[in-house]
Amino acid sequence: MLCFIAGVMLYVRTGSSLCLVFGVENSVDFISSVIVLWRFFVPADLTEAVEKKLEKREERASVAISIIMGFLGIGILIAAIDDFMQGEDEPAHRELILAIAFFSILCSGTMALYKFNYAVHLGSPSLRKDGLCSLIGAVLGAALFFNTLIQNQQPGLWWIDPVVSLICGFVALFMSAQSLYIARVVDKLPIFSAHWWSVDIEEGGDGNTPAEEKPKESDIV
């Protein structure tokens, strides 16, 4: 969340869409991590019934993260288009941007490695998507870092900032749409049903499949 606050503040001061993208992505990464914690949270002993309940949570967590990534993509595209319309601007706070971006590369990159490792061992698509969010944060941090260095030498290359943002926005939207399509059309999950999001395992499953049926888990990001 500190990176989110820093990114938004730098966007206000510099007008850099990549700074805003960097900050918003870190907030998405935080939210997706909270969702994954909810998915694996066990307040009592891990019984067979609780394990089935957690499996049902996996479906919801995976879809929720996909939806969040979609909103992230839309926000990124809006900021990038606004950056293009403003054109070249005098950059500021370069040293601070470099420091925050470098910290994000180390932090988000390390978190991504741990999340991917645990996702493989636990067989959790939602944790894998959470790891992808952290990886995107590391990539954006690297893009922000090197883009700032480039603009120090070549101010005329200001357009690299919004171009990178546009690419990240379209990638986030594509991954979100692909994952939601798989969940709704292939796995036939009632993702638009409020009952599916709120019903508990003891109340008879997910509103679409029997409680004892193991939910389908998609490996699509």
Secondary structure, DSSP 8 states (H G I E B T S, - for coil): -HHHHHHHHHHHHH--HHHHHHHHHHHHHHHHHHHHHHHH--SS---HHHHHHHHHHHHHHHHHHHHHHHHHHHHHHHHHHHHHHH-------HHHHHHHHHHHHHHHHHHHHHHHHHHHHHT-HHHHHHHHHHHHHHHHHHHHHHHHHHHHH-GGGTTHHHHHHHHHHHHHHHHHHHHHHIIIIIS---TT-HHHHH--GGGTTTSSS-TTS--------
